[in-house]
Amino acid sequence: MDYKLFLDSKGIAPSTFNSHLASLRSWNEHLIQKGMQDHLAIQREDFKKVQHGYASPAIHSESDVQLFIQIVLETKNKRDYVLVNLLAYTGLRISEALALRLDDLHLESQELLVRDGKGNKSRTVFLSDKVIRLLRDYLKQERSKYRLAEVSPFVFLSNRSQLTNYCVQVICKI
């Protein structure tokens, strides 16, 4: 693949190389979903191995993720269910998801804007049909139930404020 050779020629770190490929793969998946492409151009083996001096984060199987999402669904909190799906299927960091504002969502074009992500960089993330449907339902039916819905620009709210990292930790301990 010419793009991989181009990245190699730039002498960038393996993690940066992988970040570029991950973005391209996300776009590739979006094109497949839209019927504009029929196969993944970037495979798992195209990514470089990254060695860190610290423990790698846990990698969960698809069945583990589905089980966790199902458990969250059974709690009957639609906000949490939407948030967990957004995290699982977009690769957003928790802090990025919690910082999302209503005007960052561009559901008609199936994307959202992440402002000031890691390294204070902004980026566009493409959304699957499932995540879009969940977000639309949440915004239409659930978000308005929170006291600050009329005044807060944030997508995810608690009864007193914008949803916090601590709230997400509680969700994950279900």
C-alpha positions as CSV (number, residue, x, y, z in Angstrom):
1,M,0.0,0.0,0.0
2,D,1.5,3.3,-1.1
3,Y,0.2,5.2,1.9
4,K,2.1,2.9,4.3
5,L,5.3,3.4,2.3
6,F,4.7,7.2,2.4
7,L,4.3,7.1,6.2
8,D,7.4,4.9,6.6
9,S,9.4,7.4,4.6
10,K,8.4,10.2,7.0
11,G,10.2,8.4,9.9
12,I,7.3,8.8,12.3
13,A,6.9,6.8,15.5
14,P,5.0,3.5,15.3
15,S,2.1,4.9,17.4
16,T,1.7,7.8,15.1
17,F,1.8,5.5,12.1
18,N,-0.9,3.4,13.7
19,S,-3.0,6.5,14.4
20,H,-2.9,7.5,10.7
21,L,-3.9,4.0,9.7
22,A,-6.7,3.8,12.3
23,S,-8.2,7.0,10.9
24,L,-8.0,5.7,7.4
25,R,-9.5,2.4,8.5
26,S,-12.4,4.2,10.1
27,W,-13.0,6.1,6.9
28,N,-12.8,2.8,5.0
29,E,-15.4,1.2,7.3
30,H,-17.6,4.2,6.7
31,L,-17.4,3.8,3.0
32,I,-18.2,0.1,3.3
33,Q,-21.2,0.9,5.4
34,K,-22.4,3.4,2.7
35,G,-21.9,0.7,0.0
36,M,-19.1,2.7,-1.7
37,Q,-16.5,0.1,-1.0
38,D,-16.8,-3.6,-0.5
39,H,-13.7,-4.7,1.5
40,L,-11.3,-3.4,4.2
41,A,-8.2,-2.0,2.6
42,I,-6.4,-1.9,6.0
43,Q,-6.1,-5.1,8.0
44,R,-5.0,-5.7,11.6
45,E,-1.6,-6.9,10.3
46,D,-0.9,-3.6,8.6
47,F,-0.5,-1.9,12.0
48,K,3.0,-1.7,13.6
49,K,3.7,-3.3,16.9
50,V,4.3,-0.6,19.5
51,Q,6.5,-1.3,22.5
52,H,6.0,0.7,25.6
53,G,7.8,0.6,28.9
54,Y,4.5,0.1,30.6
55,A,1.7,-2.4,30.6
56,S,-0.5,-2.4,27.5
57,P,-4.2,-1.6,28.0
58,A,-6.5,-4.5,28.1
59,I,-7.9,-5.5,24.8
60,H,-11.4,-6.9,25.0
61,S,-13.1,-9.3,22.6
62,E,-16.2,-8.2,20.7
63,S,-18.2,-10.6,22.9
64,D,-16.9,-9.0,26.1
65,V,-17.9,-5.6,24.7
66,Q,-21.3,-6.8,23.7
67,L,-21.9,-8.4,27.1
68,F,-20.9,-5.1,28.9
69,I,-23.2,-3.1,26.6
70,Q,-26.0,-5.6,27.4
71,I,-25.5,-5.3,31.1
72,V,-25.6,-1.5,30.8
73,L,-28.8,-1.8,28.8
74,E,-30.4,-3.8,31.6
75,T,-29.9,-1.0,34.0
76,K,-32.6,0.9,32.1
77,N,-30.5,4.1,31.9
78,K,-30.6,5.1,28.3
79,R,-28.0,7.9,28.7
80,D,-25.5,5.3,29.9
81,Y,-26.4,2.9,27.2
82,V,-25.9,5.5,24.5
83,L,-22.6,6.7,26.1
84,V,-21.2,3.2,26.3
85,N,-22.1,2.5,22.6
86,L,-20.5,5.7,21.6
87,L,-17.3,4.8,23.4
88,A,-17.3,1.3,22.1
89,Y,-17.9,2.0,18.4
90,T,-16.1,5.3,17.9
91,G,-12.9,4.9,19.9
92,L,-13.5,8.2,21.7
93,R,-11.7,8.7,25.0
94,I,-14.1,9.1,28.0
95,S,-13.0,12.7,28.4
96,E,-13.7,13.4,24.7
97,A,-17.2,11.9,24.9
98,L,-18.1,13.8,28.0
99,A,-16.9,17.1,26.5
100,L,-19.1,16.7,23.4
101,R,-21.4,19.6,22.8
102,L,-24.7,19.5,20.9
103,D,-23.1,21.6,18.1
104,D,-20.3,19.0,17.7
105,L,-22.9,16.4,16.5
106,H,-23.5,16.4,12.8
107,L,-25.8,13.4,12.6
108,E,-27.0,14.2,9.0
109,S,-23.5,13.8,7.7
110,Q,-22.8,10.9,10.2
111,E,-20.0,12.5,12.0
112,L,-19.0,14.3,15.1
113,L,-16.3,16.8,15.9
114,V,-13.9,16.1,18.8
115,R,-12.6,19.4,20.0
116,D,-9.3,19.6,21.8
117,G,-8.6,15.9,21.9
118,K,-5.3,14.4,22.9
119,G,-2.6,16.9,22.2
120,N,-5.2,19.7,21.9
121,K,-6.0,18.6,18.4
122,S,-9.5,18.5,16.9
123,R,-10.7,15.7,14.6
124,T,-13.7,14.3,12.9
125,V,-15.1,10.9,13.9
126,F,-17.5,9.0,11.6
127,L,-20.6,7.4,13.2
128,S,-22.3,4.1,12.4
129,D,-26.0,4.0,11.8
130,K,-26.6,2.3,15.1
131,V,-24.8,5.1,17.1
132,I,-26.6,7.7,15.1
133,R,-30.0,6.1,15.9
134,L,-29.1,5.8,19.6
135,L,-28.0,9.5,19.7
136,R,-31.1,10.7,18.0
137,D,-33.4,8.8,20.3
138,Y,-31.4,10.0,23.4
139,L,-31.5,13.6,22.3
140,K,-35.2,13.5,21.4
141,Q,-36.5,11.5,24.3
142,E,-34.1,11.3,27.2
143,R,-31.8,14.3,27.4
144,S,-34.7,16.7,28.1
145,K,-35.4,14.8,31.3
146,Y,-32.3,16.3,32.9
147,R,-32.8,19.5,34.8
148,L,-30.1,21.4,32.9
149,A,-31.1,20.2,29.4
150,E,-32.3,23.7,28.3
151,V,-29.2,25.5,29.4
152,S,-26.3,23.1,29.0
153,P,-24.5,22.7,25.7
154,F,-23.2,19.3,26.6
155,V,-24.6,16.1,25.1
156,F,-24.3,14.0,28.3
157,L,-25.8,15.4,31.5
158,S,-26.4,14.4,35.1
159,N,-29.1,15.8,37.2
160,R,-26.7,18.5,38.5
161,S,-24.2,19.2,35.8
162,Q,-22.3,17.8,32.8
163,L,-21.6,14.1,33.2
164,T,-18.3,13.5,34.9
165,N,-15.5,11.0,34.8
166,Y,-16.5,9.7,38.2
167,C,-20.0,9.0,36.9
168,V,-18.6,6.9,34.1
169,Q,-16.4,5.0,36.6
170,V,-19.6,4.2,38.5
171,I,-21.3,3.0,35.2
172,C,-18.3,0.8,34.5
173,K,-18.5,-0.9,37.9
174,I,-22.0,-2.3,37.1
